[in-house]
Amino acid sequence: MATRTPITAIRDEAAGGVVVFLTTVVLFLPALCNDFVAFDDPTYILYPARDGLLAWSTANIVHWFRTPVVGVYLPLTMLSYMMDHSLWGLSPFGFHLTSLLLHALAGALLFGIARRLRFSRPAAVVCALLLMLHPMRVESVAWASERKDVLCFFFTTAGVYAFMTPRHRSAKAFWVSVPLFMCAMLSKPMAISTPFVLFLYAHYRGRTFLARRRAALIAMAVLAALFVPVTIVCQRHFGGIAVDVPFRHAVPLAGYNALKY
């Protein structure tokens, strides 16, 4: 493979990203016709809107940073609903449009990640579209309550993309991955495994690459560790964690869940 100049690399990633973005948008357009549904949409959108909790105010912002939803701490997701509500009211179209655009942008970033992994341009497009258009992703885009999944995925892909930035393009750009990781965690705690994945990638790239990004990886690991007790407290308050399970049963159950997922 011929060596790409910085300008060529930027143009290549932009062009391929546009292709993935537009293809994703076009194929997911039917989702914009969806209405709200009775499952979870009232909890995340309709009831908070009725109670005035989706109006832009300092009090509401503080409320969502202090209040988990259905046992999950996701203040950034709720702030995104506040933004939708301020723009569209309770029109389902606006909520679905935001989810669709976030999903398509994540696809463009995924193409860039594939290119930085030395995939050919066609292979990078195919890989990005396979994930973007996979039937398992339809629920996240077409269901307004799954904004947490779409938003978390967007910030995670953006963080991974920033972490992989070549040194000749920007020596410090990888630090952007730290606040992006925090945004992903504030959208949905499932992003907690990101630092481990990035560590494996940095180790694969070699000692020099790992040494330059070690501090950023440590910062993300610390953030992940801070979110663990927050998640446990939220789940226990909601009743999502059984506190009376004996340890001898909890260990094999954890192994079963890890294999299942």
SEKOL-290613 format. One record per residue (C-alpha): z, x negated, y; residue in one letter. Coordinates in pm, whole numbers, plus 32768, in hexadecimal, padded with zeros to 4 digits. Layout:
! residues N
+------+------+------+------+
|   zz |   xx |   yy | code |
+------+------+------+------+
|    Z |    X |    Y |    A |
...
+------+------+------+------+
! end
This chain:
! residues 261
+------+------+------+------+
|   zz |   xx |   yy | code |
+------+------+------+------+
| 8000 | 8000 | 8000 |    M |
| 7F9D | 7F76 | 8152 |    A |
| 80B6 | 7F2C | 8246 |    T |
| 80D6 | 803C | 834C |    R |
| 810E | 7FE3 | 84B9 |    T |
| 8223 | 80A3 | 856C |    P |
| 8126 | 8177 | 862D |    I |
| 8060 | 81C2 | 84F1 |    T |
| 819E | 8221 | 8437 |    A |
| 820A | 830F | 854C |    I |
| 80B4 | 83B6 | 8559 |    R |
| 80AA | 83D1 | 83DF |    D |
| 8203 | 8472 | 83C7 |    E |
| 81B7 | 855D | 84E8 |    A |
| 8069 | 85CE | 8458 |    A |
| 80EF | 8606 | 82F9 |    G |
| 8225 | 86AF | 8383 |    G |
| 8150 | 87A5 | 8447 |    V |
| 808B | 87FB | 830C |    V |
| 81CB | 8841 | 8247 |    V |
| 8266 | 88FF | 836B |    F |
| 813C | 89E5 | 83A4 |    L |
| 8104 | 8A23 | 8231 |    T |
| 826F | 8A84 | 8203 |    T |
| 826C | 8B6A | 8331 |    V |
| 812E | 8C1E | 82C3 |    V |
| 81A3 | 8C58 | 815F |    L |
| 82FB | 8CD3 | 81CA |    F |
| 827C | 8DC0 | 82D9 |    L |
| 82C7 | 8EF7 | 8201 |    P |
| 8439 | 8EA1 | 821F |    A |
| 842A | 8EFF | 838F |    L |
| 83FA | 906B | 8329 |    C |
| 8542 | 9076 | 826A |    N |
| 8665 | 9149 | 82DD |    D |
| 87D5 | 90F9 | 82BC |    F |
| 8862 | 9147 | 8165 |    V |
| 89B1 | 91D3 | 80F9 |    A |
| 8A17 | 9097 | 803F |    F |
| 8ACD | 8FA1 | 8129 |    D |
| 89FB | 8FEE | 825E |    D |
| 8B09 | 90DC | 82E2 |    P |
| 8C13 | 8FD0 | 82AD |    T |
| 8B54 | 8EB8 | 8359 |    Y |
| 8A93 | 8F79 | 8464 |    I |
| 8AC4 | 90F1 | 848A |    L |
| 8C41 | 9106 | 848C |    Y |
| 8C71 | 8FD5 | 8571 |    P |
| 8B6A | 9066 | 865F |    A |
| 8C1D | 91B6 | 865C |    R |
| 8D66 | 910A | 86AE |    D |
| 8CCC | 903E | 87C9 |    G |
| 8CF1 | 8EF2 | 8712 |    L |
| 8B80 | 8E93 | 8732 |    L |
| 8B7F | 8EA1 | 88AE |    A |
| 8B72 | 8D4D | 8957 |    W |
| 8CCD | 8CF9 | 89D6 |    S |
| 8DC2 | 8BDA | 89BE |    T |
| 8EB4 | 8CBD | 8907 |    A |
| 8DB2 | 8D0F | 87F9 |    N |
| 8D4E | 8BA3 | 87CE |    I |
| 8EBC | 8B45 | 879E |    V |
| 8EE5 | 8C6D | 86B0 |    H |
| 8DD1 | 8BF7 | 85C5 |    W |
| 8E53 | 8A92 | 85C6 |    F |
| 8FA6 | 8B1C | 855D |    R |
| 8F39 | 8C31 | 846F |    T |
| 8E8E | 8C06 | 831C |    P |
| 8D9F | 8D12 | 82A0 |    V |
| 8DC8 | 8D8B | 8139 |    V |
| 8E96 | 8C55 | 80EF |    G |
| 8D95 | 8B60 | 817A |    V |
| 8DB7 | 8A91 | 82B8 |    Y |
| 8C63 | 8AA8 | 8363 |    L |
| 8C8F | 8ABF | 84DE |    P |
| 8B35 | 8A35 | 852E |    L |
| 8A92 | 8B44 | 845C |    T |
| 8B4F | 8C4E | 851B |    M |
| 8AEB | 8BAD | 8666 |    L |
| 8980 | 8BC6 | 85F7 |    S |
| 89B6 | 8D3B | 85C0 |    Y |
| 8A48 | 8D4F | 871E |    M |
| 890B | 8CAE | 87A5 |    M |
| 8830 | 8DA6 | 86E7 |    D |
| 88FF | 8ECA | 8760 |    H |
| 88E2 | 8E59 | 88CB |    S |
| 8765 | 8E3F | 88A9 |    L |
| 8712 | 8F63 | 87C7 |    W |
| 883D | 9049 | 87BB |    G |
| 8851 | 90D4 | 8659 |    L |
| 86DC | 90C1 | 8613 |    S |
| 86B6 | 9031 | 84B1 |    P |
| 856B | 8F93 | 851B |    F |
| 8618 | 8E95 | 85FC |    G |
| 8716 | 8E30 | 84F6 |    F |
| 8608 | 8DFE | 83EE |    H |
| 852A | 8D41 | 84E6 |    L |
| 863C | 8C42 | 8528 |    T |
| 8673 | 8C0D | 83B4 |    S |
| 84FD | 8BE6 | 8378 |    L |
| 84D2 | 8AE5 | 848F |    L |
| 85FE | 8A1B | 8415 |    L |
| 8572 | 8A1E | 82B3 |    H |
| 8418 | 89B1 | 8327 |    A |
| 84A9 | 8899 | 83FF |    L |
| 856E | 881D | 82D2 |    A |
| 8426 | 8812 | 8212 |    G |
| 8387 | 8738 | 831F |    A |
| 84B1 | 864C | 830C |    L |
| 849C | 8649 | 8191 |    L |
| 8334 | 85D1 | 81AB |    F |
| 83AB | 84B5 | 8289 |    G |
| 84BA | 845C | 818D |    I |
| 83B9 | 8450 | 8075 |    A |
| 82D9 | 836C | 8142 |    R |
| 83FD | 8282 | 8186 |    R |
| 8434 | 827B | 800F |    L |
| 82D1 | 81EE | 7FF6 |    R |
| 8230 | 832C | 7F70 |    F |
| 80BF | 834B | 7FBA |    S |
| 8061 | 844C | 80C3 |    R |
| 7FE0 | 8551 | 7FC8 |    P |
| 810C | 851D | 7EE3 |    A |
| 81FC | 8541 | 8008 |    A |
| 8158 | 8689 | 8072 |    V |
| 8166 | 870F | 7F0E |    V |
| 82D2 | 86AC | 7EDC |    C |
| 833D | 8747 | 8026 |    A |
| 8282 | 888B | 7FE4 |    L |
| 8305 | 88A2 | 7E7F |    L |
| 8465 | 88B6 | 7F07 |    L |
| 8413 | 8988 | 8039 |    M |
| 8352 | 8A8D | 7F73 |    L |
| 8420 | 8A8D | 7E34 |    H |
| 8494 | 8BEC | 7DD4 |    P |
| 85FE | 8B75 | 7DE0 |    M |
| 85D4 | 8B3C | 7F57 |    R |
| 8553 | 8C9B | 7FA1 |    V |
| 86AE | 8D36 | 7F9D |    E |
| 8733 | 8C3D | 809C |    S |
| 861C | 8C89 | 8194 |    V |
| 85EC | 8DFE | 8159 |    A |
| 875E | 8E5A | 8155 |    W |
| 8807 | 8E47 | 82A9 |    A |
| 895D | 8DFC | 8213 |    S |
| 88D8 | 8CBD | 8177 |    E |
| 88AF | 8C1A | 82CC |    R |
| 89C4 | 8B2D | 8266 |    K |
| 88E7 | 8A9E | 8152 |    D |
| 87B4 | 8A7A | 8232 |    V |
| 8879 | 89DE | 834F |    L |
| 8931 | 88EE | 8269 |    C |
| 87EA | 8884 | 81C6 |    F |
| 8746 | 8849 | 8319 |    F |
| 8860 | 876A | 839A |    F |
| 8874 | 86B2 | 824D |    T |
| 8700 | 8660 | 8246 |    T |
| 870F | 85FB | 83B6 |    A |
| 8834 | 8516 | 836A |    G |
| 878A | 8476 | 823E |    V |
| 864D | 8444 | 830B |    Y |
| 8711 | 839B | 8422 |    A |
| 87D1 | 82C1 | 832B |    F |
| 8687 | 8240 | 829C |    M |
| 85F9 | 81DA | 83F1 |    T |
| 8560 | 807B | 83D1 |    P |
| 8605 | 7F69 | 849E |    R |
| 84BF | 7F0D | 854A |    H |
| 84AC | 806D | 85D8 |    R |
| 8616 | 8089 | 8648 |    S |
| 8737 | 7FA9 | 85E8 |    A |
| 8846 | 80B0 | 8626 |    K |
| 8797 | 81FD | 85DF |    A |
| 8846 | 8218 | 848F |    F |
| 898C | 8263 | 8548 |    W |
| 88FC | 83B9 | 859F |    V |
| 892E | 8411 | 842F |    S |
| 8AA8 | 841F | 8466 |    V |
| 8AB3 | 8543 | 855F |    P |
| 899B | 85EC | 849E |    L |
| 8A6D | 85D6 | 8363 |    F |
| 8B91 | 866F | 841C |    M |
| 8AAF | 878C | 8491 |    C |
| 8A40 | 87C2 | 8329 |    A |
| 8BAA | 87D7 | 82B7 |    M |
| 8BFB | 88CC | 83D0 |    L |
| 8ADA | 89A1 | 8353 |    S |
| 8B3D | 899D | 81E3 |    K |
| 8C2C | 88B2 | 8129 |    P |
| 8B2E | 8877 | 8012 |    M |
| 8AA7 | 874F | 80DF |    A |
| 8BD8 | 8686 | 8074 |    I |
| 8B10 | 85BC | 7F75 |    S |
| 8A22 | 8532 | 8080 |    T |
| 8ADE | 83E8 | 80BF |    P |
| 8AD5 | 8397 | 7F4B |    F |
| 895D | 83D8 | 7F3A |    V |
| 8922 | 82FF | 806E |    L |
| 89F8 | 81EB | 7FDA |    F |
| 8920 | 81EA | 7EA0 |    L |
| 87E7 | 81D5 | 7F78 |    Y |
| 8878 | 80BA | 804A |    A |
| 88DF | 7FFF | 7F0F |    H |
| 877E | 8028 | 7E88 |    Y |
| 86ED | 7F99 | 7FCA |    R |
| 87BB | 7E5C | 7FA9 |    G |
| 88ED | 7DAA | 802F |    R |
| 8869 | 7D77 | 8190 |    T |
| 880D | 7EE4 | 81BA |    F |
| 895E | 7F4F | 812D |    L |
| 8A21 | 7E5D | 8209 |    A |
| 897C | 7EE0 | 8347 |    R |
| 89D4 | 8046 | 82EE |    R |
| 8B28 | 800F | 824F |    R |
| 8BEB | 8083 | 8381 |    A |
| 8B1F | 81C4 | 839A |    A |
| 8B58 | 8209 | 8227 |    L |
| 8CCE | 81D3 | 824F |    I |
| 8CD4 | 82C0 | 837A |    A |
| 8C25 | 83CE | 82AD |    M |
| 8D0E | 8395 | 8186 |    A |
| 8E3C | 83C3 | 826C |    V |
| 8DA9 | 8505 | 82F7 |    L |
| 8D69 | 8582 | 8194 |    A |
| 8ED0 | 8533 | 8133 |    A |
| 8F53 | 85F3 | 8263 |    L |
| 8E8E | 8728 | 81FD |    F |
| 8F23 | 8730 | 809E |    V |
| 907C | 87B8 | 80FF |    P |
| 8FD9 | 88A7 | 81F8 |    V |
| 8EFE | 8938 | 80E5 |    T |
| 9022 | 8951 | 7FF1 |    I |
| 90FF | 8A03 | 80EF |    V |
| 8FEA | 8AF9 | 8148 |    C |
| 8F9F | 8B44 | 7FDD |    Q |
| 910E | 8B72 | 7F81 |    R |
| 9143 | 8C5B | 80A8 |    H |
| 901A | 8D2A | 8033 |    F |
| 908A | 8D20 | 7EC8 |    G |
| 8F66 | 8C4F | 7E51 |    G |
| 9043 | 8B4A | 7DA7 |    I |
| 9124 | 8BAB | 7C86 |    A |
| 9268 | 8AEF | 7CC0 |    V |
| 9302 | 8B4F | 7B71 |    D |
| 9202 | 8A9F | 7A92 |    V |
| 92AF | 8990 | 79C1 |    P |
| 9230 | 882E | 79F7 |    F |
| 91CA | 880E | 7889 |    R |
| 90DF | 8935 | 78C1 |    H |
| 906B | 88D1 | 7A1C |    A |
| 8FD9 | 8782 | 79AD |    V |
| 8EE8 | 8807 | 78A2 |    P |
| 8E92 | 892C | 7988 |    L |
| 8E30 | 8837 | 7A9A |    A |
| 8D54 | 877A | 79A4 |    G |
| 8CAF | 88BC | 7932 |    Y |
| 8C66 | 8923 | 7A99 |    N |
| 8BD4 | 87CC | 7AE9 |    A |
| 8AE8 | 87DE | 79C0 |    L |
| 8A8B | 8948 | 7A06 |    K |
| 8A2E | 8909 | 7B71 |    Y |
+------+------+------+------+
! end
